[in-house]
Amino acid sequence: MTQMASAVRGVWGRSTKPVAIRLAIFLGVLLAPLVLAKLVTNPQRTRDAVLVVAALLILGLAWSLERRLLYAILIWFSVLGLVRRLLDVVSTPTSADPVLLVGPLAMIALVTIAAERGAFRQRTRLASAVLALNVLTILGAFNPIQGSLTGGLAGLLFVLVPTLAFWVGRSLVDDGVLARLFKLAAVIAVLAATYGLDQTFNSFPSWDSTWINAHQQDFLALTVNGVPRAFASFSAPSEYGLFLAVGLIAWLVLGLRAALPVTVIVIAGLGVALWYEGTRSVIVALLIALAMIVGAWRRWRLVPSLAAAAALLVMLPFAVNRLAPSGSATATTASVSASGSPFASRQIAGLSNPTNSKVSTLNAHLGLLRSGLTSAVHDPLGKGTGVISIAGGKFGGQSSGTEADPSNAALAFGVPGLIAYLVILVAGLGGMYRLAARRRDALSLIALGVLVVTGFQWLNGGNYAVAFLPWLVLGWMDRSRLEAEPPAG
């Protein structure tokens, strides 16, 4: 009987879990196949079936998987775009896709576990700022200025949910968990690059082509000069590019300890895929991240590292002009470089002449940044959570994101939101840099690189597979610093 009782406790997990909840979890997992069989008989309910089964499995397994659920979340978000496109083949596409709820449900389950483990205790300045931003995000969902309560509530999926990863990282993520997560991201990046390069140089599969034809009119960034950009298994080219950059950083730092020929080949492949994805801001962010990683590894102070990164940015146009084919520096986005690719042409034209509005979107981005920041003067409490995500426009409200975190925080949450974000930015980036400079190990250097390469995109929940990573590493950093500090008294 003792052995049987021990086995039961092993199945149910922590003995403090209420028996009623355990019974509900057990029944949910048991009924999942029946629910799936019932719903898939109607093709139009296939998406509902995916959500129901995933939700039941999450409830049933979260408290036993715990940290390992993070790996499942990363994999799920990495194939979410592909899953939705495949579902479009067997069911009617919908703007309010229930499949989008799977990831948030898993994250909420992890936050619940993290709260039980003390994630919200011993709050530092960084943790308090994140909590303040969480509260402002929730309150912002009810802001009447945004024009739609439904849009505001739906915006929580894109703005609030990724930030919850901070509390997961603060409580559940130790060095081992984060290292395995980075290695998994490195492997996924290689697979994604293979898929993306095939899309670029070969052809798009039928399910991808159908999605492109349905969205290229209202998704202008999907094509360059009429040619679709690669997006692999992700939901958008920008998300694909950012994930490649994260994977490249992981390979650069971790791969040096592996077989050098393999590392060189993989890094070259990721670099080619990133270049032909066609997003210039990711290239710039990657250069800054690499400069910061080198600076932390050499134990420079933060200011010299920032100065080195700024010097790289100043030199970048001259380097591109030097290395680019003759005449390509003055090319427009409508031209095609010697490589025959509009994506390479776009990269060369914009990077070699970033201040030219005809070939670069830098001035447009700066205009959006300025507009978002000044909005806090007119609406000091912000316009609401929905306005900085695609949810606002889809549900009858406003959708006027500025494509950068500081201005998005000011636009959505006003002056309090901007202050909370700036505290998070300074405390988070500064704390991570100091941790990386002190430890100089692969884990902290990759974490620093993730923060920098995703910089000013921490609130962009539309980058599903990437959005939660900076918040997760911020929570891990906060936990690491707490553990390193001597106990008070």
Phi and psi in degrees as a GROMACS rama.xvg file:
@    title "Ramachandran Plot"
@    xaxis  label "Phi"
@    yaxis  label "Psi"
@TYPE xy
-62.1766  -42.5272  THR-2
-65.3019  -38.6327  GLN-3
-65.0022  -41.9892  MET-4
-63.2257  -39.4361  ALA-5
-64.2157  -39.0599  SER-6
-65.2556  -40.9578  ALA-7
-62.8387  -42.6911  VAL-8
-62.8768  -35.3933  ARG-9
-65.0952  -36.8169  GLY-10
-69.7984  -45.7158  VAL-11
-81.2496  -16.0619  TRP-12
86.7459  -136.735  GLY-13
-64.4715  133.274  ARG-14
-69.0948  -14.0183  SER-15
-79.3721  -7.99337  THR-16
-70.1085  130.099  LYS-17
-58.3436  142.134  PRO-18
-61.0937  -38.0855  VAL-19
-61.3949  -41.2359  ALA-20
-67.1329  -40.2247  ILE-21
-62.6769  -41.6199  ARG-22
-64.2471  -41.0334  LEU-23
-63.4359  -40.8365  ALA-24
-62.8124  -44.2161  ILE-25
-62.0134  -46.0609  PHE-26
-65.1235  -36.3928  LEU-27
-61.2958  -47.338  GLY-28
-65.0889  -39.0507  VAL-29
-65.4036  -36.4221  LEU-30
-87.2952  -10.2076  LEU-31
-54.3483  -48.9109  ALA-32
-60.9961  -35.3429  PRO-33
-67.4963  -41.2263  LEU-34
-63.2374  -43.5416  VAL-35
-60.3039  -47.5454  LEU-36
-61.071  -37.3434  ALA-37
-69.0225  -43.5282  LYS-38
-77.3405  -37.6343  LEU-39
-71.5973  -11.6461  VAL-40
-65.7771  -20.0369  THR-41
-111.892  105.67  ASN-42
-54.5415  -30.4229  PRO-43
-71.0234  -12.3031  GLN-44
-103.629  11.2839  ARG-45
-60.4109  -42.3805  THR-46
-64.2674  -39.3526  ARG-47
-62.9186  -37.6844  ASP-48
-63.8734  -43.114  ALA-49
-59.6781  -44.3591  VAL-50
-64.2988  -46.8401  LEU-51
-62.4455  -48.1969  VAL-52
-64.2691  -43.6329  VAL-53
-62.6176  -41.9186  ALA-54
-62.5757  -43.6713  ALA-55
-63.9624  -41.4592  LEU-56
-66.6313  -38.4476  LEU-57
-62.5685  -46.7409  ILE-58
-62.1884  -37.5909  LEU-59
-76.4153  -27.8181  GLY-60
-112.106  -14.5214  LEU-61
-56.539  -45.4007  ALA-62
-75.9459  -12.4514  TRP-63
-99.2024  -34.6645  SER-64
-76.7084  -43.9694  LEU-65
48.4096  -111.795  GLU-66
-58.657  -32.9019  ARG-67
-67.8634  -17.884  ARG-68
-64.3602  -25.9521  LEU-69
-60.2505  -40.0309  LEU-70
-64.3799  -40.2821  TYR-71
-64.52  -38.3236  ALA-72
-62.9855  -44.3162  ILE-73
-61.7399  -45.3538  LEU-74
-63.4933  -44.7338  ILE-75
-60.107  -50.3216  TRP-76
-62.768  -30.1991  PHE-77
-71.1673  -23.2183  SER-78
-114.364  6.84762  VAL-79
-58.2881  -45.6013  LEU-80
-59.6507  -43.8144  GLY-81
-64.5574  -43.4227  LEU-82
-59.5117  -44.5352  VAL-83
-65.728  -37.5086  ARG-84
-68.9034  -36.4112  ARG-85
-68.5644  -36.9547  LEU-86
-65.8282  -30.0094  LEU-87
-61.2681  -26.368  ASP-88
-71.0536  -34.1297  VAL-89
-106.699  -6.47658  VAL-90
-146.466  166.198  SER-91
-72.9625  127.208  THR-92
-60.2087  147.055  PRO-93
-140.279  144.283  THR-94
-73.1557  -31.5075  SER-95
-98.452  74.9917  ALA-96
-79.548  118.075  ASP-97
-65.1038  -20.4569  PRO-98
-61.5463  -26.9364  VAL-99
-64.2147  -15.526  LEU-100
-82.4815  -13.578  LEU-101
-61.9699  -51.525  VAL-102
-60.0251  -49.4693  GLY-103
-57.9786  -37.6619  PRO-104
-62.2114  -42.7035  LEU-105
-64.4411  -40.1608  ALA-106
-67.0463  -40.1728  MET-107
-63.8353  -38.9289  ILE-108
-61.4612  -41.529  ALA-109
-67.4108  -38.1376  LEU-110
-65.0457  -37.4388  VAL-111
-60.967  -43.8947  THR-112
-65.8015  -42.6291  ILE-113
-61.3505  -38.1607  ALA-114
-63.5957  -38.8056  ALA-115
-63.6902  -29.8686  GLU-116
-89.98  6.92774  ARG-117
94.3842  25.1294  GLY-118
-60.8609  -29.9832  ALA-119
-96.474  5.20654  PHE-120
-93.8099  163.181  ARG-121
51.1606  51.7468  GLN-122
-71.7872  132.396  ARG-123
-88.4628  179.324  THR-124
-60.4502  -40.0709  ARG-125
-63.7254  -47.0434  LEU-126
-63.0339  -39.5524  ALA-127
-65.1335  -37.9063  SER-128
-67.1206  -39.6244  ALA-129
-65.0112  -42.1686  VAL-130
-62.3145  -40.7808  LEU-131
-62.5147  -41.6446  ALA-132
-65.79  -37.5696  LEU-133
-60.2078  -45.709  ASN-134
-64.0432  -43.2666  VAL-135
-63.7177  -36.0032  LEU-136
-65.2579  -41.9122  THR-137
-66.8692  -45.6539  ILE-138
-63.0321  -37.1635  LEU-139
-63.957  -23.145  GLY-140
-65.3246  -20.3578  ALA-141
-105.371  9.68881  PHE-142
-68.2225  120.957  ASN-143
-70.258  -18.9295  PRO-144
-64.7545  -29.3803  ILE-145
-69.4061  -14.9553  GLN-146
92.0442  -10.0817  GLY-147
-156.084  119.396  SER-148
-65.3955  -39.5802  LEU-149
-62.1894  -41.6647  THR-150
-63.0359  -38.7499  GLY-151
-66.2027  -44.0003  GLY-152
-66.5184  -40.665  LEU-153
-65.404  -30.7786  ALA-154
-62.5407  -23.0383  GLY-155
-60.7314  -31.568  LEU-156
-63.0587  -32.9814  LEU-157
-94.0253  -26.8683  PHE-158
-106.773  -47.3068  VAL-159
-77.2896  -47.9476  LEU-160
-56.2576  -46.6002  VAL-161
-59.9497  -36.1889  PRO-162
-68.8282  -21.2575  THR-163
-64.2914  -20.9917  LEU-164
-61.9415  -21.9385  ALA-165
-58.5522  -44.5928  PHE-166
-72.3699  -31.0765  TRP-167
-65.2382  -46.6929  VAL-168
-62.9028  -34.2795  GLY-169
-71.0845  -24.1491  ARG-170
-115.077  -38.0259  SER-171
-108.281  -13.2394  LEU-172
-104.006  110.878  VAL-173
-101.317  -174.77  ASP-174
-59.948  -41.3133  ASP-175
-64.0888  -43.8648  GLY-176
-63.6249  -45.5335  VAL-177
-66.9242  -38.254  LEU-178
-61.9909  -44.1049  ALA-179
-66.4931  -34.7642  ARG-180
-65.5079  -42.3392  LEU-181
-65.2533  -39.8218  PHE-182
-65.1175  -38.593  LYS-183
-64.1784  -42.4914  LEU-184
-61.8079  -37.0637  ALA-185
-64.2814  -40.8783  ALA-186
-68.1057  -44.4394  VAL-187
-61.2421  -38.1879  ILE-188
-61.2879  -38.7409  ALA-189
-64.5585  -45.284  VAL-190
-63.661  -41.2378  LEU-191
-65.3967  -40.7948  ALA-192
-62.6267  -38.5198  ALA-193
-62.0313  -45.7462  THR-194
-62.1764  -47.392  TYR-195
-64.7583  -40.8069  GLY-196
-66.0529  -34.7887  LEU-197
-64.8617  -38.4997  ASP-198
-64.9691  -37.4008  GLN-199
-73.1791  -46.2407  THR-200
-104.897  -8.68408  PHE-201
-116.724  -91.9723  ASN-202
-162.924  164.433  SER-203
-89.566  134.477  PHE-204
-58.6205  163.529  PRO-205
-58.099  -39.7992  SER-206
-68.6299  -32.8482  TRP-207
-72.6241  -41.044  ASP-208
-62.7581  -39.9551  SER-209
-62.1504  -41.7265  THR-210
-66.7558  -40.5922  TRP-211
-61.3181  -46.7056  ILE-212
-62.261  -30.5474  ASN-213
-81.4246  -21.2801  ALA-214
-121.555  -6.12665  HIS-215
-68.0684  -21.3441  GLN-216
-74.6541  -36.1014  GLN-217
-106.588  7.03561  ASP-218
-130.273  77.9159  PHE-219
-62.6839  -31.3535  LEU-220
-74.5311  -1.90502  ALA-221
-74.3375  -23.4334  LEU-222
-127.663  155.893  THR-223
-127.39  117.173  VAL-224
55.3247  36.5616  ASN-225
82.2889  -1.90267  GLY-226
-103.371  125.539  VAL-227
-64.3356  140.826  PRO-228
-84.9474  153.998  ARG-229
-70.7365  147.563  ALA-230
-142.212  -1.06822  PHE-231
53.6417  -129.486  ALA-232
-95.1159  8.45567  SER-233
-92.6889  178.076  PHE-234
-86.9795  -15.0627  SER-235
-161.125  156.406  ALA-236
-59.1664  -37.8427  PRO-237
-63.2399  -40.4609  SER-238
-64.7299  -42.5473  GLU-239
-59.4624  -45.8407  TYR-240
-63.0769  -44.1491  GLY-241
-63.3702  -40.3666  LEU-242
-66.178  -38.6818  PHE-243
-59.9801  -40.7305  LEU-244
-64.0573  -41.522  ALA-245
-62.1492  -45.7017  VAL-246
-62.4867  -38.9929  GLY-247
-64.3656  -41.3819  LEU-248
-61.1924  -44.2177  ILE-249
-61.1195  -42.5767  ALA-250
-68.1101  -38.6614  TRP-251
-62.7061  -40.3189  LEU-252
-82.7102  -46.9879  VAL-253
-82.1389  -33.0303  LEU-254
-67.9167  -20.891  GLY-255
-64.2046  -19.4003  LEU-256
-93.1398  -6.05887  ARG-257
-96.2713  -171.058  ALA-258
-63.1441  121.664  ALA-259
-59.5081  -44.1466  LEU-260
-58.5534  -42.107  PRO-261
-62.7667  -44.7658  VAL-262
-60.4192  -44.8747  THR-263
-62.6391  -43.9263  VAL-264
-63.5065  -45.3623  ILE-265
-64.5409  -45.7188  VAL-266
-62.4541  -40.5982  ILE-267
-62.4476  -43.0101  ALA-268
-63.573  -43.482  GLY-269
-64.7137  -38.478  LEU-270
-64.0998  -42.5405  GLY-271
-63.9647  -44.3962  VAL-272
-61.7214  -41.2001  ALA-273
-66.663  -40.518  LEU-274
-63.3412  -45.433  TRP-275
-81.7841  -4.91971  TYR-276
-68.7666  -32.7253  GLU-277
95.6537  7.70882  GLY-278
-96.6797  116.202  THR-279
-77.4075  -32.4585  ARG-280
-63.0561  -31.6469  SER-281
-69.003  -37.9637  VAL-282
-61.4262  -45.7809  ILE-283
-63.5151  -45.5774  VAL-284
-63.0289  -36.3786  ALA-285
-65.4959  -41.3113  LEU-286
-62.3066  -42.6435  LEU-287
-62.6291  -43.1004  ILE-288
-61.6304  -43.665  ALA-289
-64.9344  -38.8664  LEU-290
-63.0087  -41.2074  ALA-291
-67.8541  -38.1557  MET-292
-63.4382  -45.4183  ILE-293
-62.5161  -42.3746  VAL-294
-61.911  -43.2417  GLY-295
-66.8214  -40.1497  ALA-296
-63.0698  -35.405  TRP-297
-87.2015  1.13975  ARG-298
62.0417  36.8045  ARG-299
-73.0895  159.582  TRP-300
-73.2784  165.994  ARG-301
-62.9794  -42.3838  LEU-302
-61.9807  -47.5175  VAL-303
-59.7138  -35.8976  PRO-304
-65.2381  -42.6397  SER-305
-63.4983  -37.2672  LEU-306
-65.4335  -39.504  ALA-307
-64.4476  -40.8483  ALA-308
-63.8898  -41.7423  ALA-309
-63.5441  -39.2057  ALA-310
-62.9183  -39.1628  ALA-311
-61.189  -41.3846  LEU-312
-65.8342  -38.3405  LEU-313
-66.3508  -36.5357  VAL-314
-79.0693  -19.4511  MET-315
-57.517  -48.4514  LEU-316
-59.2888  -38.7382  PRO-317
-67.7167  -38.3762  PHE-318
-66.2988  -42.6814  ALA-319
-64.8998  -41.5188  VAL-320
-61.4084  -36.6297  ASN-321
-70.6934  -40.8866  ARG-322
-89.5594  -19.1823  LEU-323
-71.8269  154.571  ALA-324
-59.5303  154.372  PRO-325
-56.221  128.056  SER-326
86.6709  -9.61889  GLY-327
-78.2603  -16.6464  SER-328
-65.902  -26.6679  ALA-329
-101.648  11.9448  THR-330
-70.2255  153.494  ALA-331
-98.4865  171.415  THR-332
-66.149  -16.2174  THR-333
-84.8839  -10.4481  ALA-334
-86.5203  167.846  SER-335
-122.535  128.971  VAL-336
-73.8173  179.217  SER-337
-61.0474  -22.2826  ALA-338
-76.2191  -11.0951  SER-339
82.1939  9.31846  GLY-340
-114.956  127.499  SER-341
-66.6188  -22.2555  PRO-342
-71.8388  -44.3218  PHE-343
-63.8  -41.041  ALA-344
-61.607  -42.1302  SER-345
-63.4258  -43.6414  ARG-346
-60.2581  -49.5062  GLN-347
-63.9013  -45.4361  ILE-348
-62.9308  -45.7136  ALA-349
-73.1161  -41.481  GLY-350
-72.2677  -29.8268  LEU-351
-81.5645  -18.9576  SER-352
-144.708  68.2572  ASN-353
-66.4061  -19.0921  PRO-354
-91.899  -3.15442  THR-355
-86.8743  111.79  ASN-356
-65.838  -17.4085  SER-357
-74.8596  -26.7415  LYS-358
-122.46  -3.42202  VAL-359
-136.031  145.387  SER-360
-98.9086  11.2925  THR-361
-58.0907  -48.144  LEU-362
-62.6453  -36.2109  ASN-363
-65.4828  -41.6301  ALA-364
-64.1502  -40.7809  HIS-365
-64.9579  -35.8975  LEU-366
-64.2361  -42.2895  GLY-367
-64.5886  -39.9049  LEU-368
-60.9338  -46.8923  LEU-369
-63.958  -41.7576  ARG-370
-63.3049  -41.584  SER-371
-66.7298  -41.1818  GLY-372
-66.4552  -40.9783  LEU-373
-73.0766  -17.5104  THR-374
-63.7151  -26.1195  SER-375
-66.0502  -21.5052  ALA-376
-71.8686  -40.5534  VAL-377
-81.9223  -34.07  HIS-378
-128.005  80.4381  ASP-379
-62.6889  -17.3129  PRO-380
-103.072  4.99101  LEU-381
85.2409  171.984  GLY-382
-104.268  -5.18428  LYS-383
116.643  157.915  GLY-384
-64.3432  -35.984  THR-385
-66.4688  -24.5093  GLY-386
-70.8983  -18.9346  VAL-387
-104.885  16.5461  ILE-388
-134.755  166.384  SER-389
-68.6705  -15.2461  ILE-390
-65.0575  -36.4017  ALA-391
-57.9744  -50.0689  GLY-392
-68.2421  -31.3171  GLY-393
-73.2196  -22.6588  LYS-394
-118.581  34.2517  PHE-395
85.689  6.23511  GLY-396
-108.735  -156.685  GLY-397
-93.1295  150.461  GLN-398
-142.39  96.1143  SER-399
-137.179  49.2879  SER-400
-61.4373  152.725  GLY-401
-103.904  2.28671  THR-402
69.2457  15.7784  GLU-403
-150.195  141.652  ALA-404
-60.9114  -48.1982  ASP-405
-58.5731  -46.4878  PRO-406
-72.0882  -32.4535  SER-407
-65.7831  -41.5801  ASN-408
-62.805  -41.5679  ALA-409
-67.1007  -41.359  ALA-410
-66.1003  -43.9231  LEU-411
-83.0837  -40.1419  ALA-412
-120.658  6.76178  PHE-413
68.2663  -155.719  GLY-414
-61.1739  -45.0377  VAL-415
-59.1682  -39.7492  PRO-416
-67.1724  -39.747  GLY-417
-64.1159  -42.1189  LEU-418
-63.6077  -45.6687  ILE-419
-60.8109  -42.57  ALA-420
-65.1176  -43.0867  TYR-421
-64.1684  -37.0077  LEU-422
-62.9269  -42.9196  VAL-423
-63.1483  -43.0208  ILE-424
-62.3482  -49.1173  LEU-425
-70.0272  -48.6871  VAL-426
-68.4164  -38.3696  ALA-427
-71.8755  -51.6833  GLY-428
-67.7527  -42.1457  LEU-429
-64.4016  -43.3035  GLY-430
-64.8326  -40.1016  GLY-431
-66.7806  -40.3222  MET-432
-63.8415  -43.8847  TYR-433
-64.1448  -38.9849  ARG-434
-64.3422  -43.3639  LEU-435
-66.3271  -39.133  ALA-436
-68.1321  -31.6077  ALA-437
-77.1725  -43.6071  ARG-438
-84.7247  -41.2088  ARG-439
55.9884  26.6167  ARG-440
-98.3191  166.863  ASP-441
-59.7056  -39.2735  ALA-442
-62.8064  -50.0384  LEU-443
-69.3632  -33.14  SER-444
-68.8639  -40.2703  LEU-445
-66.0483  -42.0929  ILE-446
-59.3101  -41.7532  ALA-447
-61.9968  -43.9297  LEU-448
-61.4143  -39.4133  GLY-449
-62.7181  -43.8585  VAL-450
-61.1165  -43.4148  LEU-451
-74.8506  -43.7328  VAL-452
-68.5623  -24.9876  VAL-453
-96  9.92756  THR-454
-53.2931  138.901  GLY-455
65.8026  11.133  PHE-456
-126.148  18.5112  GLN-457
-68.8587  -23.8725  TRP-458
-99.402  8.1542  LEU-459
-91.6868  84.6303  ASN-460
-69.5809  -10.5979  GLY-461
-68.7488  -19.003  GLY-462
-87.0681  70.6603  ASN-463
-49.3345  -51.5724  TYR-464
-73.4302  -15.3647  ALA-465
-108.81  -29.2263  VAL-466
-57.2294  -37.3282  ALA-467
-83.5404  -15.7537  PHE-468
-64.2604  -47.4873  LEU-469
-61.4741  -35.8371  PRO-470
-70.5449  -35.5423  TRP-471
-64.4288  -44.7592  LEU-472
-71.8284  -29.3807  VAL-473
-63.785  -43.2968  LEU-474
-64.3316  -41.6113  GLY-475
-61.534  -41.7097  TRP-476
-62.9165  -43.0138  MET-477
-63.4279  -40.4431  ASP-478
-64.1652  -43.4055  ARG-479
-63.5578  -39.3786  SER-480
-69.8078  -36.5762  ARG-481
-64.2312  -42.1906  LEU-482
-68.8663  -28.4093  GLU-483
-80.1177  -22.2707  ALA-484
-75.4464  139.495  GLU-485
-67.8015  145.496  PRO-486
-59.9833  144.07  PRO-487
-64.8596  142.554  ALA-488
